[in-house]
Amino acid sequence: MKFFQERKRKKQLSELKARRHAEDDLLSPALRSRFDGVISRLEEAPAESIDEAIGLSEKEYRALPLPRRSKLYGILDLIAVVGAVAFGLRGLFFQPFRIPTGSMQPTLFGVHHQSAENNVNPGFGKLPGILQNIVYGSSSADLVHKGENGAVTGDLRQVTGKIFDGTEFMIGSSRYVLPGNPRQVYDYSNLDKFYFKKGDVISSGFVTLGDHLFVERVSMYLSPPERGDIIVFNTEGLIADGVPLEKTGGYYYIKRLAALPGDTVKIVDDQLYVRPAGSDIFSKIQDLDKRFEKVYSMKGGYHGHLSGMGDKPFASGEEYTIPEDHYLMLGDNSNFSLDSRYFGVVPRKNLIGRAWLVFYPFSRRLGWVDRQGPLDEPSGKAGHATFPVMSHQ
């Protein structure tokens, strides 16, 4: 009897440790500690109470607020990790990373809505469903109200799907599910219309996965970070609106480095000005680094750096000097970026590496990061959470 109990314990420990290892770079320190506690208690349980310990560990594990992943996310992460480990690279040289939000659009995309019309990729939206999912990481968001006339009732509720997490909602007595979390669905759909007649369009187009890329870690130790680099960093110690950022915004962020230690900065009339260390003159950021020219092109969704957003003085025109070993990090999608305007400058110790290569999905951004210029279309007026021209990319 004890033999079979020990086998059950070893099997559950193996499963818990495998999940703990797989999620290590996505968990906050507090969540890592809680997960390790579940494993330790099961390891240390006395022989006479193994069955009770197994049941308790399963209950504690299910209560952990672990990152939710669709099956497709898991497959893509597995491919990236196995490939990197096979070459002895992961953790030492290159780290796979998925863009979580739209703060760097249109340079890099998080989960976003994409239209089939006027798309820069001529094959987008023309493949059968499963191939569209695999090649472009996209799921159809076409939905027409087929029930009786009625209003949206109840709350939007997140549900787990086979490929995408989705959002369930009711219009009258009709139940629907669209891909994406409730905030994303509300942003790209017509649900703010509230009342729908039979035949009304609720949503159209596709919802597409965020860009998957490799972060290159070695050069950060060989040469200092440079203005204009796109860098992944952790959020330990960063606070926005009085709350630790890792609790509300996630453990990893990706932004463009805009100012170096010793630089003095200010944002006036949506223009970032920088006075480099040792200089007496403020210059426009795009005059100091050509990579910022597209950010100020006002094309394809780029729109400069908005002033008056956030609670940091430099965002409202006041001068601020970057401390030693700290960096100013700003999102390219300035209208919708939680960045240094809100949580301040980022310590050198938080920097993980430079964004290097987008490997999925297949889009105009595939390949070396930051190589594409803006689409030759006016950015236009911002919508709920993005600029309409971004849905073409």
C-alpha positions in Angstrom: 0.0 0.0 0.0 2.8 2.4 1.0 4.5 1.6 -2.3 1.6 2.8 -4.4 1.1 5.9 -2.2 4.8 6.9 -2.7 4.4 6.4 -6.5 1.4 8.7 -6.4 3.4 11.3 -4.5 6.4 11.1 -6.9 4.1 11.5 -9.9 2.3 14.6 -8.5 5.7 16.1 -7.4 7.0 15.5 -10.9 4.0 17.3 -12.5 4.2 20.2 -10.0 8.0 20.7 -10.5 7.6 20.6 -14.3 5.0 23.3 -14.3 7.0 25.4 -11.8 10.1 25.2 -14.0 8.1 26.0 -17.2 6.6 29.1 -15.6 9.7 30.3 -13.8 10.3 33.4 -15.9 6.7 34.5 -15.8 6.1 34.3 -12.0 6.5 37.1 -9.5 8.7 36.4 -6.5 5.7 36.1 -4.2 4.0 33.5 -6.5 7.2 31.6 -6.9 7.4 31.3 -3.1 3.8 30.1 -2.8 4.4 27.5 -5.6 7.6 26.3 -3.9 5.6 26.0 -0.6 3.1 23.6 -2.2 5.9 21.4 -3.5 7.8 21.4 -0.1 4.7 20.5 1.9 4.0 17.5 -0.3 7.7 16.4 -0.2 7.8 16.6 3.6 4.5 14.9 4.3 4.8 11.8 6.6 4.1 8.4 5.1 1.0 7.9 7.1 -0.7 11.0 5.6 0.4 10.9 1.9 -3.2 10.6 0.5 -4.3 13.6 2.5 -1.1 15.6 1.5 -1.7 14.8 -2.2 -5.3 16.0 -2.0 -4.2 19.2 -0.2 -1.4 20.0 -2.6 -3.8 19.6 -5.6 -6.2 22.0 -3.9 -3.5 24.5 -3.1 -2.1 24.3 -6.7 -5.5 25.0 -8.2 -5.9 28.0 -6.0 -2.6 29.6 -7.3 -3.3 32.6 -9.7 -1.0 31.1 -12.3 -0.7 32.7 -15.8 -3.5 31.4 -18.0 -2.3 30.0 -21.4 -4.2 28.7 -24.3 -3.0 25.5 -26.0 -1.5 27.4 -28.9 0.5 29.6 -26.5 1.8 26.4 -24.8 2.8 24.9 -28.2 4.6 28.0 -29.3 6.5 28.4 -26.0 7.4 24.7 -26.1 8.8 25.0 -29.7 10.8 28.1 -28.7 12.2 26.6 -25.5 13.1 23.2 -26.9 14.8 24.8 -29.9 16.8 27.2 -27.6 17.8 24.5 -25.1 18.9 22.2 -28.0 21.6 24.7 -28.9 22.5 25.5 -25.3 21.3 29.0 -25.6 18.2 29.6 -23.5 18.8 31.4 -20.3 22.4 32.2 -21.3 22.1 34.0 -24.6 18.5 34.1 -25.9 15.2 34.1 -24.1 11.8 33.6 -25.8 9.3 36.4 -24.9 5.7 37.1 -26.0 4.6 40.7 -26.3 1.7 41.0 -23.7 0.2 44.4 -24.6 -0.1 47.0 -27.4 2.3 49.5 -25.8 4.9 49.1 -28.5 2.6 49.2 -31.5 3.1 49.4 -34.4 6.8 48.3 -33.8 5.7 45.2 -31.9 2.2 44.0 -31.3 0.5 42.3 -28.3 -2.9 40.5 -28.7 -4.8 42.8 -31.1 -7.7 43.1 -33.5 -6.8 42.8 -37.2 -9.0 43.4 -40.3 -8.9 41.3 -43.4 -9.5 44.3 -45.7 -6.5 46.4 -46.8 -4.1 44.2 -44.9 -0.5 44.6 -45.9 -0.1 40.8 -45.9 -2.1 39.7 -49.0 -2.6 36.1 -47.6 -4.1 37.2 -44.3 -7.7 36.2 -43.9 -7.7 34.0 -47.0 -6.7 30.7 -45.4 -9.0 28.0 -43.9 -9.6 28.4 -40.2 -7.0 26.1 -38.8 -4.3 27.3 -41.2 -5.2 30.9 -40.4 -4.7 30.0 -36.7 -1.3 28.3 -37.3 0.3 30.6 -39.9 -1.0 34.0 -38.7 -1.9 33.1 -35.1 -5.3 34.5 -35.7 -8.9 33.6 -34.8 -12.0 34.8 -36.6 -14.0 37.5 -34.7 -16.8 37.7 -37.3 -20.1 37.7 -35.4 -23.7 38.8 -36.4 -26.6 38.9 -34.0 -29.0 36.1 -35.0 -31.5 36.3 -32.1 -34.4 38.5 -31.3 -33.8 42.2 -30.8 -32.3 42.8 -27.4 -29.7 44.5 -25.2 -26.4 43.3 -23.8 -27.3 41.7 -20.5 -25.0 40.8 -17.5 -21.2 41.1 -17.4 -18.6 40.1 -20.0 -17.1 36.9 -18.6 -13.7 35.4 -19.6 -13.7 31.7 -20.6 -10.9 29.4 -21.7 -10.8 28.3 -25.3 -8.9 25.7 -27.3 -6.6 28.2 -29.0 -7.6 31.6 -27.6 -9.1 32.6 -24.3 -12.5 34.1 -25.1 -15.2 36.4 -23.6 -18.7 35.2 -23.2 -21.7 37.6 -23.2 -25.4 37.6 -23.7 -27.6 39.7 -26.0 -31.2 39.1 -24.9 -31.4 35.3 -24.6 -28.6 34.7 -27.1 -25.2 33.6 -25.9 -22.0 34.5 -27.8 -18.2 34.1 -27.4 -15.5 36.2 -29.0 -11.7 35.7 -28.8 -9.8 37.9 -26.3 -10.3 39.0 -22.8 -13.3 41.3 -21.9 -11.3 44.5 -22.2 -10.0 43.5 -25.7 -13.4 42.4 -26.9 -15.1 45.6 -25.7 -12.4 47.6 -27.5 -12.7 45.9 -30.9 -16.4 45.0 -31.1 -19.5 47.1 -31.3 -20.7 46.1 -27.8 -20.8 49.7 -26.7 -23.8 50.0 -29.0 -25.6 48.1 -26.2 -28.8 47.3 -28.1 -28.8 45.0 -31.2 -31.4 44.1 -33.8 -31.4 40.8 -35.6 -28.8 40.9 -38.3 -26.7 43.7 -36.7 -22.9 43.2 -36.8 -21.4 42.6 -33.4 -17.8 42.2 -34.6 -15.7 41.5 -37.7 -12.1 40.7 -38.6 -9.7 38.6 -36.6 -8.0 38.6 -33.2 -4.2 37.9 -33.5 -1.7 36.7 -31.0 1.1 39.0 -29.7 4.5 38.9 -31.4 6.8 36.1 -30.2 10.4 37.1 -30.2 13.9 36.2 -28.9 15.5 38.6 -26.4 19.3 38.7 -26.8 21.0 38.9 -23.4 24.7 38.8 -24.0 25.4 42.2 -25.5 24.0 43.9 -22.4 27.1 42.8 -20.5 29.5 43.7 -23.3 28.3 47.2 -24.1 26.0 49.6 -22.3 22.4 50.0 -23.3 22.0 52.7 -26.0 19.4 55.3 -26.7 16.8 53.8 -29.1 17.3 50.1 -28.0 14.1 48.1 -27.5 14.7 46.4 -24.1 12.9 43.9 -21.9 13.1 44.5 -18.2 11.5 43.2 -15.0 9.2 45.4 -12.9 10.6 44.6 -9.4 10.5 47.7 -7.3 8.6 49.8 -9.9 5.4 51.5 -8.6 2.6 53.1 -10.5 -0.3 54.9 -8.8 1.0 53.6 -5.4 0.8 50.0 -6.4 3.7 47.6 -7.3 3.7 47.3 -11.0 4.4 43.5 -11.0 1.0 43.0 -9.2 -1.0 45.0 -11.7 1.0 45.2 -15.0 3.0 42.0 -15.1 6.5 40.9 -14.2 8.1 41.7 -17.7 7.8 44.8 -19.7 9.2 45.9 -23.1 9.8 49.5 -24.0 12.2 51.7 -26.0 15.1 53.3 -24.1 14.8 57.0 -24.5 17.3 58.6 -22.1 20.5 57.6 -20.5 22.0 58.3 -17.0 22.9 61.9 -16.8 20.5 63.0 -19.5 18.0 65.8 -18.7 14.6 65.3 -20.3 11.3 67.1 -20.7 8.2 66.5 -22.9 6.6 69.7 -24.3 3.7 69.7 -26.8 4.0 66.0 -27.4 7.7 66.2 -28.2 10.4 64.6 -26.1 13.5 66.8 -25.7 16.8 65.5 -24.3 19.9 67.4 -23.1 22.6 64.7 -23.1 25.0 64.6 -20.2 27.7 67.2 -20.7 25.7 69.3 -23.2 24.0 72.7 -22.7 21.5 72.2 -25.5 18.1 70.4 -25.5 17.6 68.4 -28.8 14.5 66.6 -30.1 14.9 62.9 -29.4 14.7 62.1 -33.2 17.7 64.3 -33.8 19.8 62.3 -31.4 18.8 58.8 -32.7 17.3 58.1 -36.1 15.2 55.2 -34.7 12.9 57.8 -33.2 12.1 59.4 -36.5 9.4 56.9 -37.2 7.9 57.4 -33.8 7.4 61.1 -34.8 6.4 60.3 -38.4 2.6 60.5 -37.5 2.1 57.6 -39.9 1.0 54.1 -39.5 0.0 54.6 -35.9 3.1 56.4 -34.6 2.3 59.7 -32.8 5.3 60.9 -30.9 5.4 61.0 -27.1 2.4 62.5 -25.5 2.9 65.1 -22.8 0.6 65.5 -19.7 0.2 61.8 -19.3 1.3 60.2 -16.0 2.4 61.8 -12.8 6.1 62.4 -13.5 7.2 66.0 -13.8 9.1 65.6 -17.1 5.9 64.5 -18.8 4.4 67.9 -18.2 7.3 70.0 -19.4 9.5 70.1 -16.3 13.1 69.2 -16.5 14.3 65.9 -15.0 17.8 64.5 -14.9 18.1 60.7 -15.1 20.0 59.3 -12.1 23.1 57.1 -12.3 22.4 53.5 -13.4 18.8 54.3 -14.4 17.1 54.6 -17.8 14.0 56.3 -19.2 11.7 53.8 -20.9 8.9 54.9 -23.1 6.4 52.9 -25.3 6.1 53.7 -29.0 2.3 53.6 -28.7 2.4 56.6 -26.4 -1.4 57.1 -26.2 -1.7 53.6 -24.6 1.5 52.9 -22.9 2.1 52.5 -19.2 5.8 53.6 -19.1 8.3 55.8 -17.3 5.8 58.7 -17.3 3.9 56.6 -14.7 6.4 54.4 -12.9 9.6 56.4 -13.3 13.0 55.5 -14.5 14.2 51.8 -14.5 17.3 50.6 -12.6 20.1 49.0 -14.6 19.7 45.8 -12.5 16.2 45.3 -13.9 17.2 45.2 -17.6 17.0 41.7 -19.1 18.1 42.1 -22.7 17.6 43.6 -26.1 14.7 42.6 -28.3 16.3 40.7 -31.2 14.2 38.5 -33.6 10.5 38.1 -34.1 9.8 34.4 -34.9 6.0 34.2 -34.9 3.4 34.9 -36.2 4.0 35.5 -39.9 3.6 39.3 -40.4 5.5 42.2 -41.8 7.3 42.3 -38.4 8.8 38.8 -38.8 12.6 38.9 -38.6 14.9 41.4 -37.0 13.2 43.6 -34.5 12.6 47.3 -35.4 13.6 46.9 -39.1 10.3 48.1 -40.5 9.3 51.7 -41.1 5.8 53.0 -40.7 3.0 52.4 -43.2 2.5 55.3 -45.5 -0.9 56.2 -44.0 -1.8 58.9 -41.5 -2.1 57.6 -38.0 -5.5 59.2 -37.7 -7.5 59.6 -34.5 -7.1 57.1 -31.7 -9.9 54.7 -31.0 -10.7 52.8 -27.8 -7.2 51.4 -27.4 -5.3 51.9 -30.6 -5.3 53.7 -34.0 -7.5 52.3 -36.8 -4.5 52.0 -39.2 -2.9 49.5 -36.9 -5.5 46.9 -37.7 -4.1 46.7 -41.3 -0.7 45.5 -40.1 
